[in-house]
Amino acid sequence: MAAPEWIVRPSRKAPRYAQGGENRTMPPAQPRLAKDGPGDPDFSLIAGGPLYQLFRRARLTTEGMDLAPRRVIAVILITWAPLMLLAALQGGLFSAGHGTPLIKDVGYHLRFLVVAPLLIIAEGIVHRRLRPIVGQFTARGLVRAHEADRFAAIVHRAENLRNSVLAEILLLGVVYAVGVLFTLRRYLGMGAAGWFALPSGGLSPAGYWLLFVSLPLLQFLLLRWYFRLFIWARFLWSVSKLDLDLNATHPDKAAGLGFLGGSVTAFLLLAAAHGTLFAGMMADRILFGGAKLPDFKIDVLEGALIVLVVFVGPLMLWVPKLAPVKRSGLRDFGALGQSYVREFRDKWFTDAPTGEPLLGSGDIQSLADLGNSYSSAAQMRLAPIQLAGLVAFLAAFLAPMVPLLLTMMSLEAVISRFVKIVF
């Protein structure tokens, strides 16, 4: 018996796909959503909200999230520069009694000179990387025609949440509420133990600026990012509930959703920012608290797990959607394969045809194509996450901690060991 026509050569009929245990004919690709409509597939997770509008009015950003150097300079001038000036005026820049002078307080320099700028620069990168990712749902025809309105509504809800004035006011309220209840008490309890305190006790002008301006602004930027990640996770979860055109044999090994893995690398600077926060905390304890780098093994492991859950976890929301697609694909191709190999065996081994050469037969190529299709379904991932993206993300988180190795050995020793390994 000859091989099925759809295996030997491309069929003129509409292709079929596997999803949720059903085989259906793919509908015609729906038109792209209007670029100025509520369901704009160019949705940005970043370009919206009161702070964004403030930056626009102050000419610190554009619609495309450009001018990042201006925003970085502005944040440094608000958070770090006043601390240096006020600490110098009160004599706490190079000397702080029994405490650590500001010039040596590594943690604060890392917070305001590295972490805050990274949080600002990451906005432009995430803006440019996630916009086309969202657009891929419609560009690839994954959203069926009858789900176009629901998809547009999902994007519209995400836009409204991103632009929420109330949300950012609440975030700011949380920052100051926590600051007054916990941070202020902790610093007042330290007495005259640092550059942020007066010799007679109480907070210095630099200390007040730290607790009521610098730290709240940094904490607000962090919480604002977590709020954006909540919007992103909510968007992905809502889209995963739609009737999407997914195929277990898609070459990206993620049923056609492999493009979502690009979101992991879009967040690399945010991983580095969190790694820098950990590095600053560890540096202060090592340099001034007598701790050793190996003491933080559990802390680093916990920190890595937390950032993975926060930034990569939203992609795991696709598991309930992709698992049945893979099961359906394996089941359908398994049944098709069983039928085909049985007919192949009967034709070529039981009743070998006369006059039909085996060499060059389309049956052999069709058998190989069917095997490749089944292998693609078997190798399909249950979440659109790639190992390379995870490795890059963890490397970005751990990179700021690498200089702390110098607290265990000298730079000369590190170079010497490297030279011995290489040469």
C-alpha positions as CSV (number, residue, x, y, z in Angstrom):
1,M,0.0,0.0,0.0
2,A,1.4,3.4,-0.9
3,A,2.3,5.9,1.8
4,P,-0.4,8.4,2.8
5,E,-0.4,11.4,0.4
6,W,0.0,14.0,3.2
7,I,3.3,12.3,4.2
8,V,4.8,11.9,0.7
9,R,4.1,15.4,-0.5
10,P,2.6,18.6,0.9
11,S,-1.2,18.5,0.9
12,R,-3.3,21.2,-0.6
13,K,-5.8,20.9,2.2
14,A,-5.6,22.9,5.4
15,P,-3.0,21.5,7.8
16,R,-4.2,19.8,11.0
17,Y,-2.9,20.3,14.5
18,A,-3.1,18.6,17.9
19,Q,-4.5,20.3,20.9
20,G,-6.5,19.0,23.9
21,G,-6.9,15.6,22.3
22,E,-8.7,16.9,19.2
23,N,-7.7,17.1,15.6
24,R,-9.2,20.2,13.9
25,T,-8.6,22.0,10.7
26,M,-6.6,25.2,11.1
27,P,-8.8,28.3,10.4
28,P,-7.6,31.0,8.1
29,A,-5.1,33.4,9.8
30,Q,-7.0,36.3,11.3
31,P,-6.0,39.8,10.5
32,R,-3.6,41.6,12.8
33,L,-5.2,43.8,15.5
34,A,-5.3,47.5,14.8
35,K,-2.2,49.2,16.1
36,D,-4.2,51.9,17.7
37,G,-6.9,49.6,19.1
38,P,-7.3,48.4,22.7
39,G,-5.8,45.1,21.8
40,D,-2.6,46.4,20.3
41,P,-0.2,43.5,20.0
42,D,2.7,46.0,20.5
43,F,1.7,46.2,24.2
44,S,4.5,47.5,26.4
45,L,4.9,46.4,29.9
46,I,6.9,49.5,30.7
47,A,5.6,52.6,28.8
48,G,2.9,53.6,31.2
49,G,2.0,54.8,34.7
50,P,2.5,58.0,36.6
51,L,6.3,57.8,37.0
52,Y,6.6,57.2,33.2
53,Q,4.4,60.2,32.5
54,L,6.5,62.3,35.0
55,F,9.7,61.2,33.1
56,R,8.0,62.2,29.8
57,R,7.2,65.7,31.1
58,A,10.7,66.1,32.5
59,R,12.2,65.1,29.1
60,L,13.9,62.1,30.8
61,T,12.4,59.5,28.5
62,T,10.6,59.1,25.2
63,E,7.8,56.9,24.0
64,G,10.5,54.3,23.0
65,M,12.1,54.4,26.5
66,D,15.2,56.1,25.3
67,L,17.3,58.7,27.2
68,A,18.2,56.2,29.9
69,P,21.5,58.0,30.8
70,R,19.4,61.1,31.7
71,R,17.2,59.0,34.1
72,V,20.2,57.3,35.6
73,I,21.9,60.7,36.3
74,A,18.7,62.0,37.8
75,V,18.3,59.1,40.1
76,I,22.0,59.3,41.2
77,L,21.6,63.0,41.9
78,I,18.5,62.3,44.1
79,T,19.7,59.3,46.0
80,W,23.5,59.2,46.2
81,A,24.9,62.7,45.7
82,P,23.0,64.3,48.6
83,L,24.2,61.6,50.9
84,M,27.8,62.3,50.0
85,L,27.3,66.1,50.4
86,L,25.5,65.9,53.7
87,A,27.9,63.2,55.1
88,A,30.8,65.4,54.2
89,L,29.3,68.5,55.9
90,Q,28.6,66.6,59.1
91,G,32.1,64.9,59.0
92,G,30.7,61.4,58.4
93,L,32.2,60.9,54.9
94,F,35.6,59.7,56.0
95,S,35.1,59.3,59.7
96,A,32.0,58.3,61.7
97,G,33.1,57.8,65.3
98,H,32.8,54.1,66.1
99,G,30.8,53.4,63.0
100,T,31.6,52.9,59.3
101,P,32.2,56.2,57.3
102,L,30.1,56.6,54.2
103,I,33.0,56.4,51.8
104,K,33.6,52.8,53.0
105,D,30.0,51.7,53.2
106,V,30.0,49.5,50.1
107,G,26.4,48.4,50.4
108,Y,25.0,51.9,50.0
109,H,27.3,52.8,47.1
110,L,26.2,49.6,45.3
111,R,22.5,50.3,46.0
112,F,22.5,53.8,44.6
113,L,25.3,53.7,42.0
114,V,24.7,50.2,40.5
115,V,21.3,48.8,41.5
116,A,19.2,51.9,40.9
117,P,20.8,52.5,37.5
118,L,20.3,48.9,36.5
119,L,16.6,49.1,37.4
120,I,16.4,52.2,35.2
121,I,18.4,50.8,32.2
122,A,16.5,47.5,32.3
123,E,13.3,49.4,31.4
124,G,14.4,50.1,27.9
125,I,15.6,46.6,27.3
126,V,12.4,45.0,28.6
127,H,10.3,47.4,26.7
128,R,12.1,46.6,23.4
129,R,12.2,42.8,24.0
130,L,8.7,42.1,25.3
131,R,6.8,44.3,22.8
132,P,7.5,41.9,19.8
133,I,7.0,38.9,22.1
134,V,3.4,39.9,22.8
135,G,2.9,40.7,19.1
136,Q,3.9,37.1,18.2
137,F,0.6,35.7,19.5
138,T,-1.2,37.4,16.6
139,A,1.7,37.4,14.1
140,R,2.0,33.6,14.2
141,G,-1.8,33.1,14.1
142,L,-1.8,31.5,17.6
143,V,-4.9,33.4,18.6
144,R,-7.8,31.9,16.6
145,A,-10.3,34.2,14.9
146,H,-13.0,33.6,17.5
147,E,-10.7,34.4,20.3
148,A,-9.4,37.7,18.9
149,D,-11.8,39.8,20.9
150,R,-10.9,38.1,24.2
151,F,-7.2,38.5,23.4
152,A,-7.7,42.2,22.8
153,A,-9.6,42.5,26.1
154,I,-6.7,40.7,27.9
155,V,-4.2,43.2,26.5
156,H,-6.5,46.1,27.3
157,R,-6.8,45.0,31.0
158,A,-3.0,44.7,31.2
159,E,-2.6,48.2,29.8
160,N,-5.1,49.6,32.3
161,L,-3.3,48.0,35.2
162,R,0.1,49.2,33.9
163,N,-1.3,52.8,33.7
164,S,-3.0,52.6,37.2
165,V,-2.3,55.7,39.3
166,L,-3.8,54.0,42.3
167,A,-1.4,51.1,42.0
168,E,1.7,53.3,42.1
169,I,0.3,55.4,45.0
170,L,-0.3,52.2,47.0
171,L,3.3,51.1,46.2
172,L,4.6,54.4,47.5
173,G,2.4,54.1,50.6
174,V,3.8,50.6,51.3
175,V,7.3,51.9,51.0
176,Y,6.8,54.7,53.5
177,A,4.7,52.6,55.8
178,V,7.3,49.9,56.0
179,G,10.0,52.6,56.3
180,V,8.4,54.2,59.3
181,L,7.4,51.0,61.1
182,F,10.7,49.1,60.6
183,T,13.5,50.9,58.9
184,L,13.4,54.0,60.9
185,R,13.2,52.1,64.2
186,R,16.2,49.9,63.2
187,Y,18.4,52.9,62.3
188,L,17.4,54.8,65.5
189,G,18.3,51.7,67.5
190,M,21.8,51.8,66.2
191,G,22.5,55.1,68.0
192,A,25.7,56.9,66.9
193,A,27.0,53.9,65.1
194,G,27.4,55.2,61.6
195,W,27.6,58.1,59.2
196,F,23.8,58.4,59.2
197,A,23.7,59.3,62.9
198,L,24.8,62.3,65.0
199,P,27.5,61.9,67.7
200,S,24.9,62.9,70.3
201,G,22.4,60.3,69.0
202,G,19.6,60.4,66.6
203,L,19.6,60.7,62.8
204,S,21.9,63.1,61.0
205,P,20.7,65.1,58.0
206,A,22.3,62.4,55.8
207,G,20.4,59.8,57.8
208,Y,17.1,61.5,57.3
209,W,17.7,61.9,53.5
210,L,18.7,58.2,53.4
211,L,15.5,57.0,55.2
212,F,13.0,59.4,53.6
213,V,14.3,59.9,50.1
214,S,17.1,57.6,48.9
215,L,15.9,54.2,50.3
216,P,12.2,54.8,49.6
217,L,13.0,55.7,45.9
218,L,15.1,52.6,45.5
219,Q,12.4,50.4,47.2
220,F,9.7,52.0,45.0
221,L,11.6,51.2,41.9
222,L,12.0,47.6,43.0
223,L,8.3,47.2,44.0
224,R,7.3,48.8,40.7
225,W,9.2,46.1,38.9
226,Y,7.5,43.4,41.0
227,F,4.1,45.0,40.1
228,R,5.0,44.9,36.4
229,L,6.0,41.2,36.8
230,F,2.6,40.6,38.3
231,I,1.0,42.2,35.3
232,W,3.1,40.0,33.0
233,A,2.2,36.8,34.9
234,R,-1.5,37.8,34.9
235,F,-1.3,38.4,31.1
236,L,0.3,35.1,30.4
237,W,-2.1,33.2,32.6
238,S,-5.1,34.9,30.9
239,V,-3.8,34.2,27.4
240,S,-3.1,30.5,28.3
241,K,-6.8,30.1,29.0
242,L,-7.7,31.0,25.3
243,D,-8.3,28.4,22.6
244,L,-4.9,28.7,21.0
245,D,-3.6,27.0,17.8
246,L,-0.7,25.0,19.4
247,N,1.1,22.1,17.7
248,A,3.1,19.5,19.5
249,T,5.5,19.0,16.5
250,H,6.5,22.7,16.2
251,P,10.3,22.9,15.7
252,D,10.8,25.2,18.7
253,K,9.9,22.2,21.0
254,A,7.3,24.4,22.8
255,A,4.2,23.9,20.6
256,G,4.9,27.2,18.9
257,L,5.4,29.3,22.1
258,G,9.2,29.1,22.2
259,F,9.4,32.9,21.6
260,L,8.2,33.4,25.2
261,G,11.6,32.1,26.4
262,G,13.1,35.4,25.2
263,S,11.5,37.1,28.2
264,V,14.1,35.4,30.5
265,T,17.0,37.1,28.7
266,A,15.1,40.4,28.7
267,F,15.3,40.4,32.5
268,L,19.1,39.8,32.7
269,L,19.8,43.3,34.1
270,L,17.2,42.8,36.8
271,A,18.9,39.6,37.8
272,A,22.2,41.5,38.0
273,A,20.5,44.2,40.1
274,H,19.3,41.6,42.6
275,G,22.7,40.0,42.6
276,T,24.3,43.3,43.4
277,L,22.0,43.8,46.3
278,F,23.1,40.4,47.7
279,A,26.7,41.3,47.0
280,G,26.5,44.6,48.9
281,M,25.0,42.9,51.9
282,M,27.6,40.2,51.9
283,A,30.4,42.7,51.4
284,D,29.4,44.8,54.4
285,R,29.3,41.7,56.6
286,I,32.6,40.4,55.3
287,L,34.5,43.6,55.5
288,F,33.0,45.0,58.8
289,G,31.3,42.0,60.5
290,G,34.0,39.3,60.4
291,A,31.9,37.0,58.2
292,K,33.5,34.7,55.5
293,L,32.2,34.2,51.9
294,P,31.4,30.5,52.5
295,D,29.0,31.6,55.2
296,F,26.6,32.8,52.6
297,K,26.2,29.7,50.6
298,I,22.6,29.1,51.7
299,D,21.7,32.8,51.3
300,V,23.0,32.8,47.7
301,L,21.1,29.6,46.9
302,E,17.9,31.0,48.4
303,G,18.3,34.2,46.6
304,A,18.8,32.4,43.2
305,L,15.7,30.4,43.8
306,I,13.7,33.5,44.7
307,V,14.7,35.4,41.6
308,L,14.0,32.4,39.4
309,V,10.5,32.1,40.8
310,V,9.9,35.8,40.4
311,F,11.2,36.3,36.9
312,V,11.0,32.9,35.3
313,G,8.1,31.5,37.2
314,P,5.4,33.2,35.1
315,L,6.4,30.9,32.2
316,M,5.5,27.9,34.3
317,L,1.9,29.0,34.1
318,W,1.8,27.4,30.6
319,V,2.4,23.9,31.9
320,P,-1.4,23.2,32.3
321,K,-1.9,24.3,28.7
322,L,1.1,22.5,27.1
323,A,0.8,19.2,28.9
324,P,-2.4,18.1,27.2
325,V,-1.0,19.3,23.8
326,K,2.0,17.0,24.2
327,R,-0.1,14.1,25.4
328,S,-2.4,14.6,22.4
329,G,0.5,14.9,20.0
330,L,2.1,11.7,21.2
331,R,-1.2,9.8,21.2
332,D,-2.1,10.9,17.7
333,F,1.3,10.4,16.1
334,G,1.7,7.1,18.0
335,A,-1.6,5.8,16.5
336,L,-0.6,7.2,13.0
337,G,2.8,5.7,13.3
338,Q,1.5,2.3,14.3
339,S,-0.8,2.2,11.3
340,Y,1.9,3.4,8.9
341,V,4.6,1.0,10.0
342,R,2.2,-1.9,9.9
343,E,1.3,-1.1,6.3
344,F,5.0,-0.5,5.5
345,R,5.9,-3.9,6.9
346,D,3.1,-5.6,5.0
347,K,4.1,-4.0,1.8
348,W,7.9,-4.4,1.9
349,F,8.4,-7.5,4.0
350,T,5.3,-9.6,3.7
351,D,4.1,-8.9,0.1
352,A,7.2,-7.3,-1.4
353,P,6.1,-5.5,-4.6
354,T,7.7,-6.6,-7.9
355,G,9.0,-4.0,-10.2
356,E,9.0,-1.2,-7.6
357,P,12.6,-0.3,-6.4
358,L,13.1,0.2,-2.7
359,L,16.0,2.6,-3.3
360,G,14.5,6.1,-3.6
361,S,11.0,5.0,-2.6
362,G,8.9,7.8,-1.0
363,D,7.8,5.2,1.6
364,I,11.2,5.3,3.2
365,Q,11.3,9.1,3.4
366,S,7.8,9.2,4.7
367,L,8.7,6.7,7.5
368,A,11.7,8.9,8.4
369,D,9.5,12.1,8.4
370,L,6.9,10.4,10.6
371,G,9.7,9.4,13.0
372,N,11.0,13.0,13.1
373,S,7.5,14.3,13.8
374,Y,7.0,11.8,16.7
375,S,10.5,12.8,18.1
376,S,9.5,16.4,18.0
377,A,6.4,15.7,20.0
378,A,8.3,13.6,22.5
379,Q,10.9,16.3,23.0
380,M,8.4,19.1,23.4
381,R,8.9,21.0,26.6
382,L,6.1,21.6,29.1
383,A,7.1,25.2,29.6
384,P,8.6,27.7,27.0
385,I,11.9,27.9,28.9
386,Q,15.3,27.2,27.4
387,L,18.3,26.0,29.3
388,A,20.6,28.6,27.8
389,G,18.3,31.4,29.0
390,L,18.3,30.0,32.6
391,V,22.1,29.7,32.6
392,A,22.4,33.3,31.4
393,F,19.9,34.5,34.0
394,L,21.7,32.7,36.9
395,A,25.1,33.9,35.6
396,A,23.8,37.5,35.6
397,F,22.6,37.1,39.2
398,L,25.9,35.5,40.4
399,A,28.3,37.8,38.5
400,P,28.2,40.7,41.0
401,M,29.4,38.3,43.7
402,V,32.5,37.2,41.9
403,P,34.7,40.1,43.2
404,L,34.0,38.9,46.7
405,L,36.3,35.9,45.9
406,L,39.1,38.4,46.5
407,T,38.2,38.4,50.2
408,M,39.4,34.8,50.3
409,M,42.5,35.2,48.3
410,S,44.6,38.0,46.8
411,L,44.2,39.1,43.2
412,E,47.7,37.8,42.5
413,A,46.8,34.4,43.7
414,V,43.7,34.4,41.5
415,I,45.7,35.4,38.5
416,S,48.4,32.9,39.3
417,R,45.8,30.0,39.5
418,F,44.2,31.2,36.3
419,V,47.5,31.2,34.4
420,K,48.3,27.7,35.7
421,I,44.9,26.4,34.5
422,V,45.2,28.0,31.1
423,F,48.9,27.4,30.4
